[in-house]
Amino acid sequence: MAIKIVKNGLVIDGNGGEPKKDNVIVVDGEQIVYAGPERDYKSTGEEIIIDAKGGTILPGLIDTHVHMMMEFSPVANRLETPFAYKYYQAANYLKTTLHAGVTSVRDALGTDLGVKKAVENGLIPGPRLQLSINALTITGGHGDGYTVSGNTVDLLDSDYPGMPSGKCDGVEEVRKKTREMLRAGADVIKVHATGGVLSATDHPEFTQFSLEELKAIVEEGQFRKGVRVMAHAQGAEGIKNAVKAGIHSIEHGIFLDDEAIELMKENGTYLVPTLLAPVAVLETAAETGMPDSAVQKSKEVIEHHKASFTKAYEAGVKIAMGTDAGVMKHGTNLRELGLMADAGMTPMETIVASTKTAAECLGWESKVGTLEANKLADIIIVKGNPLEDIYSLADNDTVQVVIKNGEVEKNTLI
């Protein structure tokens, strides 16, 4: 495979330092072998040149909270869709996400091991996947599709080969259910520690699972060489229980209080804010058939959510970019950076949250997240300078080149 040189663009390497001019990124196979001043690299003249044409060169971006097997749609549509059809839909979602500049994702429930292997083996294009398989939830909690009619309507099918049901109650049941997720191929364990916006029978501030149950989940992950736990946690009490139990990342964090923020700082817990999720619920409610309860709860939480993010950011909590893509359309992921900027981050900080910090949250900091020698060659080129207009990244046409594992997956500069 010929060596590639990415050049003629402003380099933002993901570390948060000043952007670099007259630098090149050199790729051999899957890896970056050189990142630095062009004058210090001795070219053979046989390399393939990828010309950024004055744009900006960045690491592939990372979304730490997605649902690759779904896009929210009316219940009637879901009931009319054959089971296997969703895999073909997911192939499109994966490609769309990759072409938006997102080269790695953490799937927060619903994607099974077969999808991950299809991407890894090159059957379908898509971002690198870290899987949770399915989320653990209490009976009647967020993730239990029981509705006030007495019928169960789940967002995603579960309890089929490779996708165990996540419902469990009590310490022994959560231990067994965690083991089932690990057996099915989970790289990370997902738990619903509170209610949620899309739940039919609970509220974001309702606490789910006891501290003892959460500790058992974390313990089971630790038995598997440090498998981490991510917690859907929106209410303050549930957030604090999750942090005390040793959970690695808090997803959403809508109703953070000062004590929760202090606990997160003390324990090095990550916040994955997903600011886009309630915004998207309100924007797409009519089109997607969002239940009235979800719309009402989104209206209730949206300002709390933004305020909690700002407090956590100002306090120094580690923040990794995540969107809840699947609640909204895949490929719209990079709107999240503009929302984080609106809530207080600088444009550079939003990029670091989407690269270096996100890689650390996933435990992948040794291979992705920054443009450095010996890292995997996940690189994107975007029009202009995103530090001058971070909102421009929300337009997928802004992302002109996507390279994953050294392979060019998208190039509109040719």
N, C-alpha and C positions, 0 to 999 in steps of 0.2 A: 504493500500500500504506500502510495507516494506521501511524502511529508507535505503538510499544508501550512501556509503562513497567512495568518489573519492580520491585516495591516491597514494603514491609512484611516484610522479612526481614533477618537478619544477613548481611552481605556479607563473604565471604572471597574476595579478588580474585585469588589465585594468586601474589602477590608475597611472601608470607610475613609480612607485617606484621599488626598487630592487626586483628581483625575489626571491621567498621564497622556502627554502628547508624544508622538514619534516613537511609540512602543509597538511591539509585535507580540503575537501569541503564536507559538510554533507547536504543531500537533503531529505526532507520530503514532499512527494506529489509534488506539482509544485514549491516549494520554497526551497531556500538555508536557512538552519537554523543555520549553523555554518561554518565559514571559518577562520581557524587559525591553530596554532601549534597542531600537532597530540597529543602531550602529555597532552594538556589541554582539550581534548574531551574524555569523559568517554563512551566507547563503551559498548553496552549490549551484544555483540557477536552475535546478530541476524540480524545485518544489511547486506545488499548486498554490497559486496566489488567490486568496479570497479578499477582495478589495472592499473595505467598508465605505469607501466613497464619501469620507467626511462625516459619517455617522458615529455612533457610540458603540463600543464593544463591551459587553458585560458577561458575567457568568450566567449560565442558564438559571432561570428563576425557579423558586421552590414554593409550592403551595402545600402547607402542612395540614390542611383539612378540606378534603373533597369527598364526593360520592360518585365514583366513575360509572356506576351501573344505573344511574337514574338521572332524569330531569323531571322536576315536579310537573304533573299534568292532571287534568280532571279525572276523578275516580272512574267515570264511564269509559274514558280512553284506556285506562289501565285494565279494566275488566274485559275490554275488547281486544287486548294485545296478547298474542300467543306467547307462552313462556320463553321459548328460544329466541324470539325476535329481539329481546332486550340485549342480547349479546352483540347483535349486529348494530344496534343503536350505540352500545358502549364503544364499539370499534370507532365509530364516528366521533364520539365524545373524546376519546383518547387522542385521536389525530388532531382534533380542533384545539385541545388543550396544549398539545405539543407545539402546534403552529402559532399559538399565542405567546410562545416564549417560555412556557413552563416545562422544564425538562425532568423534574422530580416532583412526586406528590406522596402524601400520606393519606391513604383512603380510610375514612372514618366510619365505615361500615358499608357492607353490601357487595363488595367485590371479592370474588373467590380466587383461589390459587391458580385455576386454569387461565384466567385472564392475565395474571402476572406472567405466567410462563409463556403465553402467546406473545406478549410484548418482548420478553427476554429472548425468545427464540426467533424473533424477527418475523413472526406470522402477521402481525399488525403493528403499525407505528403507534407509539405512545410514550408518555413520560415514564421514567423509572418509578416503580411502585413499591411502597411500603404498606402492607395490609394489616387491618385489624379484623378482617372477616366479618364479624357481626358484633354489635354492642350488647353488653350485659345490661339488663333492665329489670326492675321489679315488676311484679304483677300490678297493673294499673298505672304504671309510670310512663315516662317518656320512652317511646319505643314499643309500648304495648298498643297495638292497633285497635283495641276495643273502643267502640264508639257508643254514644249515648243511646243509639238504637238497639244496642245489644249485639250488633254484628261487629266482626273484626275486619278492618280494612287497613292492611299494612302498607306503608310506603313502598317497601320492597318485599319480594318473596323471600321466605326463609324456611328453614327446616327441610331443605332438599340436599342431596349429596354435595358435600363441600361447603354447606352454609347452614350450620346449626342454628336453631332458635336461640335467642339471647335471654329469654325470660328465666329468672331464678330468684329465689328468696331464701335467706338464711345462709350462715357461714358455709355449711357443707355443700349446699347447692351452688354457691358462687365459686367455690373451689373446683367442683366438677365442671361447671360451665367454662371456667377459665381454661381448664385442661382441654376441653373440647375445642375451643378456639385455637389453642396452640397446636393441637393435633391436626386441625384443618389447614394450618399454615400461617397462622397469625404471626406477624413480625412485631406487633405492638398490640396491647390489650386496650379495648375501648369500653368505658363504663359510663352509664348515665347516672351521675351523682345528684341531679336535680331534675325537675320537670322542664318543659320547654315550650317554645312558642307554637310549634306545630302539633303539640299533644292535644288530643280531644278532651281528656279527662283530668288534666293537671295544670299547673301553673309554673312558670320559670322559677319562682321562689320556693316551691315545694322541695323539701329535702328527700332524697332517695338513697337507700342503703345506709346501714349503720356504719359507724367508724370501724367496728370489728369486721364487718363484711368487706369494706374497702381495703383494710389491712390484709385480709386473706387473699384478695385479688393481687395486690402488690407482691405479697410473699410468693405466690405461685409464679409470677413473672420472674422474680429473682432466682427461683430454682432453675429457671431455664437460661442461665448465663446472662442475667440482667435484662430480660425483656421488659420494656418500659410500659407504663400505663398512662393513657390519656383519658381525661374526664370531661364529658359534657357537664358543665357546672355553671349555672347562671345565678342562683340565689346565694347570698353570702354564707349561710350556714353550711350548705352543701360544698361550697368552694373550700371553706376552712376544714371541713372533714376530709376532703380529698387531699389537701396539702398535708395535713397531719398524718394521713395514712401513708404518705410517701409517693403520691402520684406525681408524675413527671411534668405534665402540662395540663393547664386549665383551658378548656375550649369555651369560647364566648365570654365568660366572666362579666355578665351584664350588670349584676348588682354587687360589685366589689365594695367592701367597706375598708376602713383604715386598718383594722386588725387583719383582714384577709391579705391585704397588700403587704403588710409587714411580714406575715408568715411566708408569703411567696418569696420575698427578698431573702429572708433567713434561710430558706430551704433551696434556693436556686430554681424555683418552679417557673416554668415558662407560661406566658399568656399567649394564646392564639385567639385573637379577638373576633375574627369574622364579622367585621363591621358591615360588610355588604349584605349579610343574610337578612336582617329585618328590613333593610332598604329595599331589597329585591322582592320580598314578600309583598310590600305595599305597591311596588311598581307593577308587578305581574299578577296581582290577585285575580283580576277579571279574566285574563287570558288563560291562566293555569287552573282556575277553579279552586283557589285557596279557600279553605273554610273560613267563615266569618270569625270564628274564635281566634284563628291565627292572625287575621288582619287586625282585630281589636288588640290582641296582645302585642303585636308589632308596634302599633301606635303607642301603646303604653310604655314599651321598653326602649324605644329608639334613642331618646335623649339620655336616659340612664346609661345606656350602653356606651355612648360617646363619652360621657362624663367619667365613667369608670376607666375607660381606656386612657383618657388624659391623666387621671390621677395615678394610674399604674405607671405610665410612661414617665411622668415627672418624678415619681418615687424611685425610678431605676429598675423596675421589674423587667426581666428579659422578655422581649416580645418577638414572636415569630409570625410571619405572614401566613394567614389561612383565610379561606373564603366561605366554606360550606357550599362550594360549587356542586350543582345537582339540585339544590334548592332554587338556584338561578341557573341560567344557561351556562354550559361549559364554554370556555373560551373568553368569558367576561372577567376572568380572575383578576386581571391587573387593574381593574377599577379600585380594588382594595387599597392600592398604594395611595391614590388620591384621597380616599377617605381617611387613611392614617395621617396624611399630611394635613387634612382639614382639622384633625383632632389634636394636632400639636407637633408631630414629627417633622423634621426637615426632610426634603426630598432624598438626600443621601441616606438618612436614617431609615427611610422606607425601603430603600434598595438593600441596605445591610440586613434589615429584618426579613427580606425576601431571598437572601442569598446566604451569607455567612451564619447569621443567627438561626435561620431556618434549618440549615444543614446540621448545626449543633443540636437543635431540638430533636432531629431525627437520628442523631448519633452517626451521621454520615460526614462529619467535618473533615475526615482524613481523605475523602475522595471527591467531594463536590462543594460548591458554595463560594469558591474564590478562584481567580485565575492565577494559578501558581504551578510551577513545575511539579510533576508527579501526581497531579490531580487528574481525574477524568476530564476529557475534553468536552465539557458542556458549555457552549458559548452561544450568545445571541448578538446580533447586530441590529440596532434600532436607528430610525431616522432622527437626526438632530441630537440635542442634548437633553435627556430626561430631567436633569437637574434644573433646567430652565422651565420645563413644562412636564411635571410628573404625570399630569392627567392625560398626556398624549399616549401613554402606554396602554390606556384602555381601548385604543383603536388597534385591532390586530394588524392592520396594514402598516402600522408604525414598526412592527417587528418584521424585519426584512430577511434576516438569515437566522436559522436555528440549526445548531450543531449539537448532537447528542452522541456521546461515546466516540467522538471523532468523525461521525457520519453526518453529512449534510442532509437534514430532513426538510428544510425549506430554504429557498433562495430566490427572492424576487429582484435581486440586483443584477442578475445575468441579462 
